[in-house]
Amino acid sequence: MQVDETAVQIVRDVRSGRRPAFEVVAGALARAADDRCNAIVTLCAERAMDEAAAIDQAVADGEDPGPLAGVPFTAKDTIATAGIRTTAGSRLLTDHIPEQDAACVARLRGAGAVLIGKTNCPEFALQARTDNLVFGATTHPADPKMSPGGSSGGCAATVAAGIVPVSIGGDYGGSIRYPASCTGLFGLRPTRGAVDGAGTLPAAPTGTPRHHFQEVGPLARTLDDLVLVDSVLRNDPGTRSHGTRVGLVPGGWPIDDDTRGALERSATVLADQGIEVSTVDAAPFIRATEVFDAWRATDDYADLREFVAGREQELTPHIRSLVAAPHREVPGRELTAIIEAAGEIERAVADLLRLTPVLMLPVALVGALPIAATHVDVDGRPEPLDSLRILAPSRAISLLGLPALAVPAGTDARGLPVGVQLVAHRHAGADLYRVATLLTRSR
């Protein structure tokens, strides 16, 4: 496999017998062994090569090797992998080896994709950067002084560095979209429930915000690769189309100049190609962020508190502070009011999507940050990075459960990638992909 080879090319060559999967996977493993970003934390080389050999034998026997035949991929270290260490970036799970694959991994492997390794993440995937006490920090492929974002930063780094064409991450409030934006990738948060998320560690109890909002999705260098992997992961056809009029949500959040420039450039590109672009009031999305934050604040992390009991000193400071925070019993009426407010916003945005079937928003308030950053300037004030306020636009869409796609949109003043976020009706992936294709053609 060449560094810039796509999953689509690999599938075509392997299925036709022009190239052996064994060769493709060996190339990916060789690049992984030279990983300079500290993105891959566990390799599964022997098993990967065995699976590649089995794919080649299937092709030789005239059997169908699957729609992802021979495609090497990585998975976030919060996603369970049978027989392969899965740590969630925590010292408490350094020796944890699951017995079963997560549903998403099982589906990809069943389609012929080959898992070559697990990628780094912050402890329990609850931060917007990728660093932990087990493996250390993951760096940006384009600049070792910068971070690829988080929490799926290891996924983004392996794809952006050309180790694999695709990776599988998790997105709670922007954890796929933000790293994709920081590294110049396509990153999809699917419609709520469209992809089976079973097998994410640590498993959040039903009823918690972590369980309600967490989704699994792909990151890829090309849109075609992302669409291919998405088609295998999804439980629904996702082909409904409502049109390509685009509503631009440029204001409302204190975004930086580079992020604003990415939105403006993207709007111009679409308008130049004949797409009707109109400005949309940001008020429902600002409110969505507020309601998401209120819902998230109802999480008392009781399950984590029980899991880490007696070993709190082995946690990162951020996780230690979460489990040590005073427990507040949330009255049922308070949670009911939050859920009702979310429903009102969902209906308002659904009305908006009837007029403008695709929305374009920032992914985050800022682009890639220095790897050592603990605070970021937001609207003239230093904001703790772990407060996650920088992910406000992504968190708004998480609340709504709509499909959201991070799309590359040029570079910032430092020459690092910056993206925009496209949002559409539930299960209307075709609309997202159509607009993303137009943006991609401009590059």
C-alpha positions as CSV (number, residue, x, y, z in Angstrom):
1,M,0.0,0.0,0.0
2,Q,1.3,3.4,-0.9
3,V,1.0,6.1,1.7
4,D,-1.7,8.0,-0.2
5,E,-3.5,4.8,-1.5
6,T,-7.2,4.8,-0.7
7,A,-9.5,2.1,0.7
8,V,-11.5,2.2,-2.5
9,Q,-8.3,1.4,-4.5
10,I,-7.3,-1.3,-2.1
11,V,-10.7,-3.1,-2.3
12,R,-10.7,-2.9,-6.1
13,D,-7.2,-4.4,-6.4
14,V,-7.6,-7.1,-3.7
15,R,-11.0,-8.3,-4.9
16,S,-9.7,-8.5,-8.5
17,G,-6.6,-10.4,-7.5
18,R,-4.3,-7.6,-8.9
19,R,-2.6,-7.2,-5.5
20,P,-2.6,-9.5,-2.4
21,A,-4.0,-8.3,0.8
22,F,-0.9,-9.7,2.5
23,E,1.2,-7.1,0.7
24,V,-1.2,-4.2,1.6
25,V,-1.4,-5.1,5.3
26,A,2.4,-5.7,5.5
27,G,2.9,-2.1,4.2
28,A,0.5,-0.6,6.8
29,L,2.2,-2.6,9.6
30,A,5.7,-1.3,8.5
31,R,4.5,2.3,8.6
32,A,2.8,1.7,12.0
33,A,6.1,0.4,13.3
34,D,7.6,3.8,12.3
35,D,4.8,5.8,13.9
36,R,6.4,9.1,15.0
37,C,3.2,10.6,16.4
38,N,2.7,8.0,19.2
39,A,-0.7,7.4,17.7
40,I,-0.7,3.5,17.7
41,V,-0.4,2.1,21.2
42,T,-1.0,-1.6,20.5
43,L,-0.2,-3.5,17.3
44,C,-1.7,-6.8,16.3
45,A,0.6,-7.7,13.5
46,E,0.5,-11.5,13.6
47,R,-3.3,-11.6,13.6
48,A,-3.5,-9.0,10.9
49,M,-1.2,-10.9,8.6
50,D,-3.2,-14.1,9.2
51,E,-6.4,-12.4,8.3
52,A,-4.8,-10.9,5.2
53,A,-3.6,-14.4,4.1
54,A,-7.2,-15.7,4.6
55,I,-8.5,-12.9,2.4
56,D,-6.0,-13.8,-0.4
57,Q,-7.0,-17.5,-0.1
58,A,-10.7,-16.5,-0.4
59,V,-9.9,-14.5,-3.6
60,A,-7.9,-17.5,-5.0
61,D,-10.9,-19.8,-4.3
62,G,-13.3,-17.6,-6.0
63,E,-15.1,-16.6,-2.8
64,D,-16.3,-13.1,-2.0
65,P,-13.7,-11.5,0.4
66,G,-16.1,-8.7,1.4
67,P,-16.7,-5.1,0.5
68,L,-13.7,-3.9,2.5
69,A,-11.4,-6.7,1.4
70,G,-7.8,-6.0,2.6
71,V,-8.4,-2.5,3.9
72,P,-6.1,-2.0,7.0
73,F,-7.7,0.1,9.7
74,T,-7.1,1.2,13.3
75,A,-9.6,1.5,16.2
76,K,-9.7,3.9,19.1
77,D,-8.5,2.3,22.3
78,T,-11.9,2.7,23.9
79,I,-13.3,0.2,21.4
80,A,-13.2,-3.4,22.4
81,T,-11.1,-5.8,20.3
82,A,-11.2,-9.5,21.0
83,G,-7.8,-10.8,22.2
84,I,-6.2,-7.4,21.8
85,R,-5.4,-5.0,24.7
86,T,-8.0,-2.3,25.1
87,T,-7.0,0.3,27.8
88,A,-9.2,3.4,27.3
89,G,-6.0,5.3,28.1
90,S,-6.2,4.3,31.7
91,R,-3.7,2.6,34.1
92,L,-6.6,0.7,35.5
93,L,-7.1,-1.1,32.2
94,T,-3.5,-1.6,31.1
95,D,-3.9,-5.4,31.1
96,H,-7.5,-5.6,29.9
97,I,-8.0,-7.9,27.0
98,P,-11.6,-8.2,25.8
99,E,-13.1,-11.5,24.8
100,Q,-15.3,-10.0,22.0
101,D,-15.0,-7.4,19.4
102,A,-17.2,-4.3,19.7
103,A,-20.0,-4.4,17.2
104,C,-18.4,-1.9,14.8
105,V,-15.1,-3.8,14.7
106,A,-16.9,-7.1,14.2
107,R,-18.8,-5.5,11.3
108,L,-15.7,-4.2,9.6
109,R,-13.7,-7.4,10.0
110,G,-16.7,-9.3,8.7
111,A,-16.6,-7.1,5.6
112,G,-12.9,-8.0,5.0
113,A,-11.2,-5.0,6.7
114,V,-8.1,-5.9,8.7
115,L,-7.4,-4.3,12.1
116,I,-3.7,-3.5,12.5
117,G,-3.8,-1.7,15.9
118,K,-5.4,0.4,18.6
119,T,-5.0,4.2,18.7
120,N,-4.3,6.5,21.6
121,C,-6.9,8.5,23.5
122,P,-7.3,10.5,26.7
123,E,-8.3,8.5,29.8
124,F,-11.9,7.3,29.3
125,A,-12.1,9.6,26.2
126,L,-13.3,12.6,28.1
127,Q,-11.0,15.3,26.9
128,A,-10.4,17.3,23.8
129,R,-6.7,16.3,23.6
130,T,-5.0,13.0,23.3
131,D,-2.7,12.3,26.3
132,N,-2.7,9.9,29.2
133,L,-0.6,8.4,31.9
134,V,-0.1,5.0,30.1
135,F,1.1,6.0,26.7
136,G,1.8,9.8,26.8
137,A,0.7,12.3,24.2
138,T,0.0,11.9,20.6
139,T,1.4,14.6,18.3
140,H,0.1,16.1,15.1
141,P,1.5,14.5,12.0
142,A,2.3,18.0,10.5
143,D,3.9,19.5,13.6
144,P,5.1,17.6,16.6
145,K,4.6,20.7,18.8
146,M,0.8,20.5,18.1
147,S,-2.0,18.2,19.1
148,P,-4.3,16.4,16.7
149,G,-7.2,17.1,19.1
150,G,-9.3,14.6,20.9
151,S,-10.6,12.4,22.1
152,S,-10.1,10.4,18.8
153,G,-6.8,12.1,18.2
154,G,-4.9,8.8,17.8
155,C,-7.3,7.7,15.1
156,A,-6.9,11.0,13.3
157,A,-3.1,10.9,13.5
158,T,-2.9,7.4,12.0
159,V,-5.0,8.4,9.0
160,A,-3.4,11.8,8.5
161,A,0.1,10.3,8.7
162,G,-0.8,7.8,6.0
163,I,-0.5,4.7,8.1
164,V,-4.0,3.5,7.2
165,P,-6.7,5.0,5.0
166,V,-9.5,4.8,7.7
167,S,-9.9,4.5,11.4
168,I,-12.9,4.1,13.8
169,G,-13.4,6.5,16.7
170,G,-16.1,7.6,19.1
171,D,-17.9,10.9,19.3
172,Y,-19.6,12.2,22.5
173,G,-19.5,16.0,22.0
174,G,-17.1,16.3,19.0
175,S,-14.5,13.7,19.6
176,I,-14.4,12.5,15.9
177,R,-15.2,15.9,14.3
178,Y,-12.6,18.0,16.1
179,P,-9.6,15.7,15.5
180,A,-10.7,15.3,11.8
181,S,-10.8,19.1,11.5
182,C,-7.4,19.5,13.1
183,T,-5.7,17.0,10.8
184,G,-7.5,17.7,7.4
185,L,-9.7,14.6,7.4
186,F,-13.3,13.7,6.9
187,G,-14.9,12.6,10.1
188,L,-18.5,11.4,10.6
189,R,-20.7,11.4,13.6
190,P,-23.6,9.3,12.3
191,T,-27.3,9.8,13.1
192,R,-28.1,8.7,16.7
193,G,-28.4,5.0,16.8
194,A,-27.5,4.4,13.1
195,V,-24.3,2.5,14.1
196,D,-24.2,-0.1,16.8
197,G,-22.1,1.4,19.6
198,A,-22.0,-1.7,21.8
199,G,-18.5,-2.5,23.0
200,T,-17.2,0.9,24.0
201,L,-15.1,1.0,27.2
202,P,-15.8,1.7,29.9
203,A,-19.4,0.9,29.2
204,A,-21.6,3.8,30.3
205,P,-24.8,2.9,32.2
206,T,-28.1,3.3,30.4
207,G,-29.6,6.7,31.3
208,T,-26.3,8.5,31.6
209,P,-25.4,11.3,29.1
210,R,-22.4,9.3,28.1
211,H,-24.6,6.4,27.0
212,H,-27.2,8.7,25.3
213,F,-24.8,10.8,23.3
214,Q,-21.9,8.5,22.5
215,E,-21.7,7.4,18.8
216,V,-19.2,5.4,16.8
217,G,-18.0,6.6,13.3
218,P,-15.2,6.7,10.8
219,L,-12.4,9.1,9.9
220,A,-10.8,9.0,6.5
221,R,-8.5,10.9,4.1
222,T,-11.0,10.8,1.3
223,L,-14.8,11.2,1.1
224,D,-15.2,8.1,-1.0
225,D,-13.4,6.0,1.7
226,L,-15.5,7.4,4.4
227,V,-18.7,6.7,2.5
228,L,-17.6,3.1,1.8
229,V,-16.9,2.4,5.5
230,D,-20.0,4.2,6.6
231,S,-22.1,2.0,4.3
232,V,-20.7,-1.1,6.1
233,L,-21.2,0.3,9.6
234,R,-24.7,1.7,9.3
235,N,-27.8,-0.2,10.4
236,D,-30.0,1.9,8.0
237,P,-29.8,2.7,4.3
238,G,-29.1,6.4,5.0
239,T,-29.9,7.4,1.4
240,R,-32.8,9.9,1.8
241,S,-32.3,13.2,0.1
242,H,-34.0,16.5,0.8
243,G,-31.9,18.8,-1.5
244,T,-28.7,20.8,-1.4
245,R,-29.7,24.3,-0.2
246,V,-27.2,25.2,2.5
247,G,-27.8,27.2,5.7
248,L,-24.7,28.9,7.0
249,V,-24.5,29.4,10.8
250,P,-21.5,31.8,11.0
251,G,-22.1,33.5,14.3
252,G,-23.3,32.9,17.8
253,W,-20.0,31.5,19.1
254,P,-16.8,33.3,19.7
255,I,-14.9,31.5,16.9
256,D,-11.3,32.4,16.0
257,D,-10.4,34.1,12.7
258,D,-9.1,30.9,11.1
259,T,-12.4,29.1,11.8
260,R,-14.5,32.0,10.5
261,G,-12.3,32.1,7.4
262,A,-12.9,28.4,6.7
263,L,-16.7,28.9,6.9
264,E,-16.6,32.0,4.6
265,R,-14.4,30.2,2.1
266,S,-16.6,27.2,2.0
267,A,-19.7,29.3,1.6
268,T,-18.1,31.0,-1.4
269,V,-17.0,27.7,-3.0
270,L,-20.6,26.4,-2.8
271,A,-22.1,29.6,-4.1
272,D,-19.7,29.6,-7.0
273,Q,-21.0,26.2,-7.9
274,G,-24.6,27.3,-8.0
275,I,-25.6,26.2,-4.5
276,E,-28.0,28.5,-2.7
277,V,-26.4,29.5,0.5
278,S,-28.3,31.6,3.1
279,T,-27.4,32.8,6.6
280,V,-29.2,31.0,9.4
281,D,-29.9,32.3,12.9
282,A,-27.6,30.7,15.4
283,A,-30.0,31.0,18.3
284,P,-31.3,27.4,18.3
285,F,-27.8,26.0,18.2
286,I,-26.6,28.2,21.0
287,R,-29.5,27.0,23.0
288,A,-28.7,23.4,22.0
289,T,-25.2,23.8,23.4
290,E,-26.6,25.1,26.7
291,V,-29.1,22.2,27.0
292,F,-26.3,19.7,26.1
293,D,-24.2,21.1,28.9
294,A,-27.0,21.0,31.3
295,W,-27.7,17.4,30.4
296,R,-24.1,16.5,30.6
297,A,-23.9,18.1,34.1
298,T,-26.5,15.6,35.4
299,D,-23.9,12.8,35.1
300,D,-22.6,11.9,38.6
301,Y,-20.0,9.4,37.2
302,A,-21.2,6.9,39.9
303,D,-20.1,4.0,37.7
304,L,-16.6,5.4,37.3
305,R,-16.4,6.2,41.0
306,E,-17.2,2.6,41.8
307,F,-14.7,1.3,39.2
308,V,-11.8,3.4,40.3
309,A,-12.4,3.1,44.1
310,G,-9.1,2.7,45.9
311,R,-7.0,3.5,42.9
312,E,-7.8,7.2,42.4
313,Q,-4.1,8.2,42.5
314,E,-3.6,6.3,39.3
315,L,-6.0,8.5,37.4
316,T,-5.2,11.6,35.4
317,P,-6.0,14.8,37.3
318,H,-9.1,15.4,35.1
319,I,-10.7,12.1,35.7
320,R,-9.7,12.2,39.4
321,S,-11.6,15.5,39.6
322,L,-14.7,14.1,37.9
323,V,-15.0,11.2,40.3
324,A,-14.1,13.3,43.4
325,A,-16.7,16.0,42.6
326,P,-19.5,16.2,45.2
327,H,-22.5,14.0,44.2
328,R,-25.7,16.0,43.5
329,E,-29.0,14.2,43.2
330,V,-30.7,15.5,40.1
331,P,-34.5,15.9,40.7
332,G,-36.6,14.1,38.2
333,R,-38.4,17.3,37.2
334,E,-35.0,18.9,36.4
335,L,-34.0,16.1,34.0
336,T,-37.5,16.1,32.5
337,A,-37.2,19.9,31.8
338,I,-33.9,19.3,30.1
339,I,-35.3,16.5,27.9
340,E,-38.3,18.7,27.0
341,A,-36.1,21.6,26.1
342,A,-34.0,19.3,23.8
343,G,-37.2,18.2,22.1
344,E,-38.3,21.8,21.5
345,I,-34.9,22.6,19.9
346,E,-35.0,19.4,17.8
347,R,-38.4,20.5,16.4
348,A,-37.2,24.0,15.7
349,V,-34.1,22.7,13.8
350,A,-36.3,20.2,11.9
351,D,-38.4,23.1,10.7
352,L,-35.2,24.9,9.6
353,L,-33.9,21.8,7.8
354,R,-37.1,21.8,5.7
355,L,-36.0,25.1,4.2
356,T,-32.2,24.5,4.1
357,P,-31.6,20.7,4.1
358,V,-27.9,21.0,4.9
359,L,-26.4,23.3,7.5
360,M,-22.8,24.4,7.7
361,L,-21.3,25.3,11.1
362,P,-17.9,25.5,12.8
363,V,-16.6,22.3,14.2
364,A,-15.1,24.0,17.2
365,L,-14.2,27.5,18.4
366,V,-10.5,27.1,17.6
367,G,-8.3,24.9,15.4
368,A,-5.4,22.7,16.5
369,L,-3.7,23.7,19.7
370,P,-0.2,23.2,21.1
371,I,0.4,19.8,22.6
372,A,1.2,21.3,26.0
373,A,-1.9,23.6,26.1
374,T,-4.1,23.5,29.2
375,H,-6.0,26.7,28.5
376,V,-7.2,28.4,25.3
377,D,-8.2,32.0,24.7
378,V,-11.9,32.1,24.1
379,D,-13.5,35.6,23.5
380,G,-10.5,37.3,25.3
381,R,-10.6,35.0,28.3
382,P,-8.4,32.0,29.2
383,E,-10.6,28.9,29.2
384,P,-9.5,25.5,30.7
385,L,-9.2,23.1,27.8
386,D,-10.8,20.4,29.8
387,S,-14.0,22.4,30.2
388,L,-14.6,21.4,26.5
389,R,-16.2,24.8,25.8
390,I,-14.2,24.9,22.6
391,L,-16.4,22.1,21.2
392,A,-19.6,24.1,21.6
393,P,-20.8,23.9,18.0
394,S,-20.2,20.1,17.9
395,R,-22.0,19.6,21.2
396,A,-25.0,21.4,19.9
397,I,-25.3,18.8,17.1
398,S,-24.7,16.0,19.5
399,L,-27.8,17.1,21.4
400,L,-29.9,17.0,18.3
401,G,-28.8,13.5,17.2
402,L,-28.3,14.6,13.6
403,P,-25.6,13.3,11.2
404,A,-22.6,15.6,11.2
405,L,-19.6,15.5,8.9
406,A,-16.3,17.3,9.4
407,V,-15.0,18.4,6.0
408,P,-11.5,19.8,5.3
409,A,-11.7,23.5,4.5
410,G,-8.2,24.7,4.0
411,T,-5.5,25.8,6.4
412,D,-5.1,28.2,9.3
413,A,-2.5,31.0,9.7
414,R,0.1,28.3,10.8
415,G,-0.5,26.1,7.8
416,L,-2.4,23.5,9.8
417,P,-5.7,22.1,8.5
418,V,-9.1,23.5,9.6
419,G,-12.5,22.1,8.8
420,V,-16.2,22.9,8.7
421,Q,-19.1,20.8,9.9
422,L,-22.0,19.8,7.7
423,V,-25.3,18.7,9.3
424,A,-28.4,17.2,7.7
425,H,-31.7,15.5,8.4
426,R,-31.6,12.2,10.2
427,H,-30.4,9.4,7.9
428,A,-29.8,11.9,5.1
429,G,-26.2,11.1,4.5
430,A,-26.6,11.5,0.8
431,D,-27.2,15.3,1.3
432,L,-24.0,15.6,3.5
433,Y,-22.0,13.7,0.9
434,R,-23.3,15.7,-2.0
435,V,-22.3,19.0,-0.4
436,A,-19.0,17.7,0.8
437,T,-18.2,16.5,-2.7
438,L,-18.7,20.1,-4.0
439,L,-16.4,21.4,-1.3
440,T,-13.8,18.8,-2.0
441,R,-13.7,19.5,-5.7
442,S,-12.5,23.0,-4.9
443,R,-9.3,21.8,-3.2
